[in-house]
């Protein structure tokens, strides 16, 4: 599985790169803190796979990286995705390394 660090994600955002950011946490988690990605809770991802791009880099994240890794494995196996990147360490790593003012939970 391909991974991207929070520093690499920060650089992607700053360079205005064309990529899709998918947050697979639950809505209540998204409301606590989010990275501005598209919320598709883990339980809904397979039903909404058509809304995930196959033509550009897609970064998938959760709180720590475990749920997003599971989602990526399922999407690759069942839908043939080859452009998915797991955000290593998830939101927790983002808060620790990039934006410490965000609420940690």
N, CA, C and O atoms as a GROMACS GRO file, in nm:
protein
  420
    1UNK      N    1   0.084  -0.119   0.000
    1UNK     CA    2   0.000   0.000   0.000
    1UNK      C    3   0.088   0.125   0.000
    1UNK      O    4   0.186   0.134   0.074
    2UNK      N    5   0.052   0.220  -0.084
    2UNK     CA    6   0.126   0.346  -0.092
    2UNK      C    7   0.085   0.435   0.025
    2UNK      O    8  -0.032   0.439   0.064
    3UNK      N    9   0.182   0.505   0.078
    3UNK     CA   10   0.155   0.596   0.188
    3UNK      C   11   0.211   0.734   0.156
    3UNK      O   12   0.300   0.748   0.072
    4UNK      N   13   0.157   0.833   0.223
    4UNK     CA   14   0.205   0.970   0.212
    4UNK      C   15   0.217   1.023   0.355
    4UNK      O   16   0.131   0.996   0.439
    5UNK      N   17   0.322   1.098   0.383
    5UNK     CA   18   0.338   1.155   0.517
    5UNK      C   19   0.259   1.286   0.526
    5UNK      O   20   0.217   1.342   0.425
    6UNK      N   21   0.240   1.332   0.649
    6UNK     CA   22   0.168   1.459   0.665
    6UNK      C   23   0.248   1.575   0.604
    6UNK      O   24   0.190   1.671   0.554
    7UNK      N   25   0.380   1.565   0.608
    7UNK     CA   26   0.463   1.669   0.545
    7UNK      C   27   0.444   1.670   0.394
    7UNK      O   28   0.439   1.776   0.332
    8UNK      N   29   0.433   1.550   0.334
    8UNK     CA   30   0.409   1.542   0.189
    8UNK      C   31   0.269   1.595   0.155
    8UNK      O   32   0.252   1.661   0.053
    9UNK      N   33   0.170   1.567   0.240
    9UNK     CA   34   0.036   1.620   0.216
    9UNK      C   35   0.036   1.772   0.227
    9UNK      O   36  -0.027   1.840   0.146
   10UNK      N   37   0.106   1.824   0.324
   10UNK     CA   38   0.116   1.970   0.340
   10UNK      C   39   0.176   2.032   0.214
   10UNK      O   40   0.128   2.134   0.166
   11UNK      N   41   0.282   1.971   0.161
   11UNK     CA   42   0.346   2.021   0.039
   11UNK      C   43   0.251   2.013  -0.081
   11UNK      O   44   0.248   2.104  -0.164
   12UNK      N   45   0.174   1.906  -0.089
   12UNK     CA   46   0.074   1.892  -0.197
   12UNK      C   47  -0.026   2.007  -0.191
   12UNK      O   48  -0.057   2.069  -0.293
   13UNK      N   49  -0.075   2.034  -0.072
   13UNK     CA   50  -0.174   2.141  -0.056
   13UNK      C   51  -0.114   2.276  -0.091
   13UNK      O   52  -0.176   2.357  -0.161
   14UNK      N   53   0.009   2.301  -0.043
   14UNK     CA   54   0.073   2.430  -0.068
   14UNK      C   55   0.104   2.452  -0.215
   14UNK      O   56   0.106   2.566  -0.262
   15UNK      N   57   0.129   2.343  -0.288
   15UNK     CA   58   0.160   2.355  -0.430
   15UNK      C   59   0.034   2.364  -0.516
   15UNK      O   60   0.042   2.375  -0.639
   16UNK      N   61  -0.081   2.358  -0.451
   16UNK     CA   62  -0.211   2.363  -0.520
   16UNK      C   63  -0.227   2.247  -0.619
   16UNK      O   64  -0.291   2.262  -0.723
   17UNK      N   65  -0.168   2.133  -0.586
   17UNK     CA   66  -0.176   2.014  -0.670
   17UNK      C   67  -0.322   1.968  -0.683
   17UNK      O   68  -0.403   1.993  -0.594
   18UNK      N   69  -0.352   1.904  -0.791
   18UNK     CA   70  -0.487   1.852  -0.815
   18UNK      C   71  -0.494   1.710  -0.758
   18UNK      O   72  -0.447   1.615  -0.819
   19UNK      N   73  -0.554   1.699  -0.640
   19UNK     CA   74  -0.569   1.568  -0.577
   19UNK      C   75  -0.699   1.568  -0.498
   19UNK      O   76  -0.759   1.673  -0.473
   20UNK      N   77  -0.742   1.450  -0.459
   20UNK     CA   78  -0.865   1.436  -0.382
   20UNK      C   79  -0.828   1.389  -0.242
   20UNK      O   80  -0.747   1.297  -0.226
   21UNK      N   81  -0.887   1.451  -0.141
   21UNK     CA   82  -0.864   1.414  -0.002
   21UNK      C   83  -0.993   1.356   0.055
   21UNK      O   84  -1.096   1.425   0.060
   22UNK      N   85  -0.987   1.231   0.097
   22UNK     CA   86  -1.105   1.161   0.149
   22UNK      C   87  -1.085   1.131   0.297
   22UNK      O   88  -0.983   1.074   0.336
   23UNK      N   89  -1.181   1.170   0.378
   23UNK     CA   90  -1.180   1.146   0.523
   23UNK      C   91  -1.282   1.035   0.550
   23UNK      O   92  -1.401   1.053   0.525
   24UNK      N   93  -1.235   0.920   0.602
   24UNK     CA   94  -1.325   0.807   0.623
   24UNK      C   95  -1.371   0.793   0.769
   24UNK      O   96  -1.423   0.689   0.809
   25UNK      N   97  -1.350   0.898   0.848
   25UNK     CA   98  -1.396   0.895   0.987
   25UNK      C   99  -1.548   0.919   0.991
   25UNK      O  100  -1.612   0.941   0.888
   26UNK      N  101  -1.602   0.915   1.110
   26UNK     CA  102  -1.745   0.940   1.128
   26UNK      C  103  -1.771   1.090   1.136
   26UNK      O  104  -1.679   1.169   1.161
   27UNK      N  105  -1.896   1.130   1.113
   27UNK     CA  106  -1.930   1.273   1.108
   27UNK      C  107  -1.895   1.345   1.239
   27UNK      O  108  -1.847   1.458   1.236
   28UNK      N  109  -1.919   1.280   1.353
   28UNK     CA  110  -1.888   1.347   1.480
   28UNK      C  111  -1.738   1.372   1.494
   28UNK      O  112  -1.697   1.470   1.556
   29UNK      N  113  -1.654   1.283   1.438
   29UNK     CA  114  -1.509   1.303   1.442
   29UNK      C  115  -1.470   1.419   1.350
   29UNK      O  116  -1.387   1.503   1.386
   30UNK      N  117  -1.531   1.422   1.233
   30UNK     CA  118  -1.507   1.528   1.135
   30UNK      C  119  -1.541   1.664   1.197
   30UNK      O  120  -1.471   1.763   1.173
   31UNK      N  121  -1.649   1.667   1.278
   31UNK     CA  122  -1.692   1.793   1.340
   31UNK      C  123  -1.593   1.841   1.446
   31UNK      O  124  -1.584   1.961   1.471
   32UNK      N  125  -1.519   1.749   1.507
   32UNK     CA  126  -1.419   1.786   1.609
   32UNK      C  127  -1.300   1.855   1.543
   32UNK      O  128  -1.255   1.960   1.588
   33UNK      N  129  -1.250   1.795   1.436
   33UNK     CA  130  -1.139   1.852   1.360
   33UNK      C  131  -1.134   1.784   1.224
   33UNK      O  132  -1.165   1.665   1.212
   34UNK      N  133  -1.096   1.859   1.122
   34UNK     CA  134  -1.084   1.798   0.990
   34UNK      C  135  -0.980   1.871   0.908
   34UNK      O  136  -0.942   1.984   0.937
   35UNK      N  137  -0.936   1.803   0.803
   35UNK     CA  138  -0.832   1.858   0.715
   35UNK      C  139  -0.891   1.920   0.588
   35UNK      O  140  -0.819   1.951   0.494
   36UNK      N  141  -1.024   1.937   0.588
   36UNK     CA  142  -1.088   1.999   0.473
   36UNK      C  143  -1.113   1.902   0.359
   36UNK      O  144  -1.140   1.944   0.247
   37UNK      N  145  -1.105   1.774   0.388
   37UNK     CA  146  -1.131   1.673   0.285
   37UNK      C  147  -1.279   1.644   0.271
   37UNK      O  148  -1.363   1.703   0.339
   38UNK      N  149  -1.309   1.552   0.184
   38UNK     CA  150  -1.445   1.509   0.159
   38UNK      C  151  -1.479   1.396   0.256
   38UNK      O  152  -1.410   1.293   0.259
   39UNK      N  153  -1.584   1.414   0.335
   39UNK     CA  154  -1.622   1.313   0.434
   39UNK      C  155  -1.702   1.202   0.368
   39UNK      O  156  -1.812   1.224   0.317
   40UNK      N  157  -1.646   1.082   0.370
   40UNK     CA  158  -1.717   0.960   0.328
   40UNK      C  159  -1.689   0.856   0.436
   40UNK      O  160  -1.589   0.785   0.429
   41UNK      N  161  -1.778   0.845   0.537
   41UNK     CA  162  -1.752   0.752   0.647
   41UNK      C  163  -1.722   0.611   0.596
   41UNK      O  164  -1.775   0.567   0.493
   42UNK      N  165  -1.637   0.541   0.669
   42UNK     CA  166  -1.589   0.409   0.630
   42UNK      C  167  -1.702   0.317   0.585
   42UNK      O  168  -1.688   0.245   0.486
   43UNK      N  169  -1.812   0.319   0.656
   43UNK     CA  170  -1.923   0.231   0.624
   43UNK      C  171  -1.995   0.264   0.494
   43UNK      O  172  -2.074   0.185   0.444
   44UNK      N  173  -1.967   0.382   0.439
   44UNK     CA  174  -2.034   0.426   0.315
   44UNK      C  175  -1.943   0.424   0.193
   44UNK      O  176  -1.989   0.441   0.080
   45UNK      N  177  -1.814   0.402   0.215
   45UNK     CA  178  -1.716   0.415   0.106
   45UNK      C  179  -1.747   0.323  -0.012
   45UNK      O  180  -1.743   0.367  -0.126
   46UNK      N  181  -1.777   0.197   0.015
   46UNK     CA  182  -1.798   0.104  -0.096
   46UNK      C  183  -1.918   0.144  -0.180
   46UNK      O  184  -1.919   0.123  -0.302
   47UNK      N  185  -2.022   0.201  -0.116
   47UNK     CA  186  -2.140   0.247  -0.190
   47UNK      C  187  -2.112   0.375  -0.268
   47UNK      O  188  -2.183   0.407  -0.364
   48UNK      N  189  -2.010   0.448  -0.228
   48UNK     CA  190  -1.979   0.576  -0.292
   48UNK      C  191  -1.848   0.572  -0.369
   48UNK      O  192  -1.788   0.676  -0.395
   49UNK      N  193  -1.803   0.454  -0.404
   49UNK     CA  194  -1.675   0.439  -0.474
   49UNK      C  195  -1.671   0.518  -0.604
   49UNK      O  196  -1.564   0.561  -0.647
   50UNK      N  197  -1.785   0.538  -0.667
   50UNK     CA  198  -1.791   0.614  -0.793
   50UNK      C  199  -1.754   0.761  -0.774
   50UNK      O  200  -1.717   0.829  -0.870
   51UNK      N  201  -1.763   0.810  -0.651
   51UNK     CA  202  -1.729   0.951  -0.627
   51UNK      C  203  -1.580   0.971  -0.599
   51UNK      O  204  -1.535   1.083  -0.576
   52UNK      N  205  -1.504   0.861  -0.600
   52UNK     CA  206  -1.360   0.868  -0.578
   52UNK      C  207  -1.289   0.863  -0.713
   52UNK      O  208  -1.313   0.773  -0.794
   53UNK      N  209  -1.203   0.959  -0.735
   53UNK     CA  210  -1.135   0.971  -0.864
   53UNK      C  211  -1.041   0.854  -0.890
   53UNK      O  212  -0.975   0.802  -0.799
   54UNK      N  213  -1.036   0.813  -1.016
   54UNK     CA  214  -0.936   0.714  -1.059
   54UNK      C  215  -0.830   0.780  -1.146
   54UNK      O  216  -0.736   0.715  -1.190
   55UNK      N  217  -0.846   0.910  -1.170
   55UNK     CA  218  -0.760   0.983  -1.264
   55UNK      C  219  -0.655   1.071  -1.198
   55UNK      O  220  -0.568   1.125  -1.267
   56UNK      N  221  -0.661   1.087  -1.067
   56UNK     CA  222  -0.562   1.170  -0.999
   56UNK      C  223  -0.530   1.108  -0.863
   56UNK      O  224  -0.597   1.014  -0.820
   57UNK      N  225  -0.429   1.161  -0.798
   57UNK     CA  226  -0.389   1.110  -0.666
   57UNK      C  227  -0.503   1.130  -0.568
   57UNK      O  228  -0.564   1.237  -0.562
   58UNK      N  229  -0.531   1.026  -0.490
   58UNK     CA  230  -0.634   1.032  -0.387
   58UNK      C  231  -0.568   0.995  -0.253
   58UNK      O  232  -0.513   0.886  -0.238
   59UNK      N  233  -0.575   1.088  -0.158
   59UNK     CA  234  -0.522   1.064  -0.024
   59UNK      C  235  -0.640   1.031   0.066
   59UNK      O  236  -0.737   1.107   0.075
   60UNK      N  237  -0.631   0.916   0.132
   60UNK     CA  238  -0.738   0.870   0.221
   60UNK      C  239  -0.684   0.877   0.363
   60UNK      O  240  -0.573   0.833   0.390
   61UNK      N  241  -0.766   0.932   0.454
   61UNK     CA  242  -0.718   0.940   0.592
   61UNK      C  243  -0.829   0.915   0.693
   61UNK      O  244  -0.948   0.923   0.662
   62UNK      N  245  -0.785   0.884   0.814
   62UNK     CA  246  -0.875   0.868   0.929
   62UNK      C  247  -0.804   0.931   1.048
   62UNK      O  248  -0.726   1.025   1.032
   63UNK      N  249  -0.830   0.881   1.168
   63UNK     CA  250  -0.768   0.938   1.287
   63UNK      C  251  -0.621   0.898   1.298
   63UNK      O  252  -0.535   0.982   1.323
   64UNK      N  253  -0.592   0.767   1.277
   64UNK     CA  254  -0.455   0.720   1.297
   64UNK      C  255  -0.394   0.650   1.175
   64UNK      O  256  -0.273   0.626   1.172
   65UNK      N  257  -0.476   0.618   1.075
   65UNK     CA  258  -0.425   0.551   0.956
   65UNK      C  259  -0.472   0.407   0.941
   65UNK      O  260  -0.450   0.347   0.836
   66UNK      N  261  -0.536   0.351   1.043
   66UNK     CA  262  -0.579   0.210   1.037
   66UNK      C  263  -0.705   0.192   0.953
   66UNK      O  264  -0.709   0.106   0.865
   67UNK      N  265  -0.807   0.273   0.980
   67UNK     CA  266  -0.932   0.260   0.902
   67UNK      C  267  -0.909   0.295   0.756
   67UNK      O  268  -0.961   0.227   0.667
   68UNK      N  269  -0.832   0.399   0.732
   68UNK     CA  270  -0.806   0.437   0.593
   68UNK      C  271  -0.730   0.328   0.519
   68UNK      O  272  -0.753   0.305   0.400
   69UNK      N  273  -0.639   0.260   0.588
   69UNK     CA  274  -0.566   0.148   0.525
   69UNK      C  275  -0.663   0.036   0.488
   69UNK      O  276  -0.651  -0.022   0.380
   70UNK      N  277  -0.758   0.006   0.574
   70UNK     CA  278  -0.858  -0.098   0.544
   70UNK      C  279  -0.944  -0.058   0.425
   70UNK      O  280  -0.975  -0.141   0.339
   71UNK      N  281  -0.982   0.068   0.421
   71UNK     CA  282  -1.064   0.118   0.310
   71UNK      C  283  -0.987   0.107   0.178
   71UNK      O  284  -1.043   0.063   0.078
   72UNK      N  285  -0.861   0.145   0.179
   72UNK     CA  286  -0.779   0.139   0.058
   72UNK      C  287  -0.766  -0.005   0.010
   72UNK      O  288  -0.779  -0.032  -0.109
   73UNK      N  289  -0.740  -0.097   0.102
   73UNK     CA  290  -0.729  -0.238   0.063
   73UNK      C  291  -0.857  -0.287  -0.003
   73UNK      O  292  -0.852  -0.357  -0.104
   74UNK      N  293  -0.971  -0.251   0.052
   74UNK     CA  294  -1.100  -0.293  -0.004
   74UNK      C  295  -1.124  -0.230  -0.142
   74UNK      O  296  -1.169  -0.297  -0.234
   75UNK      N  297  -1.095  -0.101  -0.154
   75UNK     CA  298  -1.116  -0.033  -0.283
   75UNK      C  299  -1.024  -0.089  -0.391
   75UNK      O  300  -1.065  -0.106  -0.506
   76UNK      N  301  -0.900  -0.117  -0.354
   76UNK     CA  302  -0.807  -0.174  -0.452
   76UNK      C  303  -0.852  -0.313  -0.495
   76UNK      O  304  -0.847  -0.347  -0.613
   77UNK      N  305  -0.895  -0.395  -0.399
   77UNK     CA  306  -0.934  -0.532  -0.429
   77UNK      C  307  -1.066  -0.540  -0.507
   77UNK      O  308  -1.078  -0.618  -0.600
   78UNK      N  309  -1.163  -0.459  -0.468
   78UNK     CA  310  -1.297  -0.472  -0.526
   78UNK      C  311  -1.325  -0.377  -0.641
   78UNK      O  312  -1.414  -0.403  -0.722
   79UNK      N  313  -1.251  -0.267  -0.649
   79UNK     CA  314  -1.279  -0.168  -0.754
   79UNK      C  315  -1.158  -0.135  -0.841
   79UNK      O  316  -1.167  -0.052  -0.932
   80UNK      N  317  -1.045  -0.199  -0.815
   80UNK     CA  318  -0.928  -0.182  -0.902
   80UNK      C  319  -0.856  -0.049  -0.893
   80UNK      O  320  -0.784  -0.013  -0.986
   81UNK      N  321  -0.872   0.024  -0.784
   81UNK     CA  322  -0.801   0.150  -0.770
   81UNK      C  323  -0.649   0.127  -0.763
   81UNK      O  324  -0.603   0.030  -0.704
   82UNK      N  325  -0.573   0.219  -0.825
   82UNK     CA  326  -0.427   0.211  -0.821
   82UNK      C  327  -0.365   0.345  -0.780
   82UNK      O  328  -0.243   0.360  -0.779
   83UNK      N  329  -0.449   0.441  -0.747
   83UNK     CA  330  -0.403   0.578  -0.721
   83UNK      C  331  -0.432   0.625  -0.578
   83UNK      O  332  -0.440   0.745  -0.553
   84UNK      N  333  -0.446   0.530  -0.486
   84UNK     CA  334  -0.481   0.566  -0.348
   84UNK      C  335  -0.358   0.568  -0.258
   84UNK      O  336  -0.270   0.483  -0.268
   85UNK      N  337  -0.353   0.667  -0.171
   85UNK     CA  338  -0.242   0.684  -0.077
   85UNK      C  339  -0.299   0.698   0.064
   85UNK      O  340  -0.389   0.778   0.088
   86UNK      N  341  -0.246   0.621   0.156
   86UNK     CA  342  -0.288   0.629   0.296
   86UNK      C  343  -0.207   0.738   0.366
   86UNK      O  344  -0.085   0.743   0.354
   87UNK      N  345  -0.277   0.825   0.440
   87UNK     CA  346  -0.206   0.928   0.516
   87UNK      C  347  -0.148   0.864   0.642
   87UNK      O  348  -0.221   0.827   0.734
   88UNK      N  349  -0.017   0.851   0.644
   88UNK     CA  350   0.053   0.784   0.753
   88UNK      C  351   0.032   0.860   0.885
   88UNK      O  352   0.067   0.978   0.896
   89UNK      N  353  -0.026   0.792   0.982
   89UNK     CA  354  -0.050   0.854   1.113
   89UNK      C  355  -0.180   0.933   1.123
   89UNK      O  356  -0.218   0.974   1.232
   90UNK      N  357  -0.248   0.954   1.010
   90UNK     CA  358  -0.379   1.019   1.009
   90UNK      C  359  -0.380   1.159   1.068
   90UNK      O  360  -0.278   1.229   1.070
   91UNK      N  361  -0.498   1.198   1.116
   91UNK     CA  362  -0.518   1.331   1.172
   91UNK      C  363  -0.427   1.354   1.293
   91UNK      O  364  -0.379   1.465   1.315
   92UNK      N  365  -0.403   1.248   1.369
   92UNK     CA  366  -0.316   1.264   1.488
   92UNK      C  367  -0.176   1.310   1.448
   92UNK      O  368  -0.119   1.397   1.513
   93UNK      N  369  -0.122   1.253   1.342
   93UNK     CA  370   0.011   1.294   1.295
   93UNK      C  371   0.006   1.437   1.240
   93UNK      O  372   0.100   1.514   1.261
   94UNK      N  373  -0.102   1.471   1.172
   94UNK     CA  374  -0.118   1.607   1.118
   94UNK      C  375  -0.113   1.709   1.233
   94UNK      O  376  -0.043   1.810   1.225
   95UNK      N  377  -0.187   1.680   1.340
   95UNK     CA  378  -0.189   1.770   1.455
   95UNK      C  379  -0.051   1.778   1.518
   95UNK      O  380  -0.004   1.887   1.551
   96UNK      N  381   0.015   1.664   1.536
   96UNK     CA  382   0.147   1.661   1.600
   96UNK      C  383   0.253   1.736   1.519
   96UNK      O  384   0.336   1.807   1.576
   97UNK      N  385   0.250   1.720   1.387
   97UNK     CA  386   0.360   1.771   1.304
   97UNK      C  387   0.331   1.899   1.226
   97UNK      O  388   0.423   1.973   1.192
   98UNK      N  389   0.202   1.926   1.198
   98UNK     CA  390   0.171   2.037   1.109
   98UNK      C  391   0.087   2.145   1.176
   98UNK      O  392   0.119   2.264   1.166
   99UNK      N  393  -0.018   2.106   1.244
   99UNK     CA  394  -0.114   2.204   1.295
   99UNK      C  395  -0.151   2.173   1.441
   99UNK      O  396  -0.262   2.127   1.469
  100UNK      N  397  -0.058   2.200   1.534
  100UNK     CA  398  -0.081   2.165   1.675
  100UNK      C  399  -0.198   2.240   1.741
  100UNK      O  400  -0.242   2.203   1.850
  101UNK      N  401  -0.248   2.344   1.677
  101UNK     CA  402  -0.361   2.417   1.735
  101UNK      C  403  -0.494   2.345   1.716
  101UNK      O  404  -0.593   2.381   1.779
  102UNK      N  405  -0.496   2.243   1.629
  102UNK     CA  406  -0.620   2.169   1.607
  102UNK      C  407  -0.654   2.085   1.729
  102UNK      O  408  -0.566   2.045   1.805
  103UNK      N  409  -0.783   2.060   1.748
  103UNK     CA  410  -0.830   1.980   1.860
  103UNK      C  411  -0.794   1.834   1.840
  103UNK      O  412  -0.826   1.775   1.736
  104UNK      N  413  -0.728   1.775   1.939
  104UNK     CA  414  -0.690   1.634   1.934
  104UNK      C  415  -0.791   1.555   2.015
  104UNK      O  416  -0.834   1.600   2.121
  105UNK      N  417  -0.828   1.439   1.966
  105UNK     CA  418  -0.924   1.356   2.040
  105UNK      C  419  -0.881   1.213   2.039
  105UNK      O  420  -0.949   1.127   2.096
   0.00000   0.00000   0.00000
